[in-house]
């Protein structure tokens, strides 16, 4: 048995069943779900690697909380499963008795992951400092292995002249674009690049941008884009680091979103156009500041959120199918504010499974007075108060627009 301390304390029991290695987690949370089970299964699509299947068990009084947990994991914490996989594999290697082949098979090939490494101390607040200053893999901050990985990728692309030509025509420039995709496929403590996976993904994205007419969208948006912007009701400001900070009333959008407001292809076009325009804003910041600014900060205001509504799920799937595949490494920090009490409780449990880098990218604030004071202080340090809406602790009279469907339903600020 091993004990993990994250946002809460839990017990992890390891059980070997033939070729499967099962981890049973007892969280001891009365009234909510109280057990979880992790099962390692061979992944035929990924060589000798394994992946995690997570099953939730809940008591009758905790059914709703269990459903909320599943929704959160699906909508906001997909990356958690990958990091949870790596952490538990590391625990397996550390906990396995000598000669235990099942545990050894489940362990990562690049060494065990120390679950306590880099853990935030109690009460410590993750910084919203630009991630590129903290990690390797960016221009001017490459390890020797990463430099070789970049050179190998550019050399490998010579076998695909079409992709190579598209890469050199990309507005970011060949090197920055290549590094974005290499960072998305890095692994291990040294953040080594996976050149093969990066090359395949990069080539697919370059052709995807060409087929979608992404460069032309920077000059002229598709006809449906105005409607799309009205539906979302977001506000964009530039912070002191040059990042694009996006304020979204995601809570209301989850209730009033109409997935049929646009055709499927129109949603796709608009997501590409929006993402490309934000990338252009980041390029302008990079030019102004004299160093690369490659990621955004997203602020989701969850006020008015309903876990019962599924209206936003189709749109979320469109975003994931495009952003997760073709626009990696674009989000530096996700801030969830005015979070319902149950959401904050779930996050306190989920974050214990995340590695320190991922955990520092997600911050959750409730609607309570103490959390609001912390949130406002964070925002004022990050954004010039003259640009920050008063609703979020600033001095600006500008407001984050309501989503169009909420306005149509009679919702007022």
Secondary structure, 3 states (H helix, E strand, C coil): CEEEECCCEEEEEEEEECCEEEEEEECCCCCCEEEEEEEEEECHHHCCCEEEEEEEEECHHHHHHHHHHHHHHHHCCHHHHHHHHHHHHHHHHHHCCCCCHHHHHHCCCCCCCCCCCCCCCCCCCCCCCCHHHCCCCECCECCHHHHHHHHHHHHHHHHCHHHHHHHHHCCCCHHHHHHHHHHHCEECCCCEECHHHHHHHHHHHHHHHHHHCHHHHCCCCCCCHHHHHHHHCCEEEECCCCCEEEEECHHHHHHHCCCCCCCHHHHHHHHHHHHHHHHHHHHHHHHHHCCCCCCEEEEEECCCCCCCCCCCHHHHHHHHHHHHHHCCCCEEEEEEEEECHHHHHHHHHHHHHCCHHHHHCEEEEECCHHHHHHHHHHHHHHCCCCCCEHHHCCCECCCCCCCHHHHHCCCCC
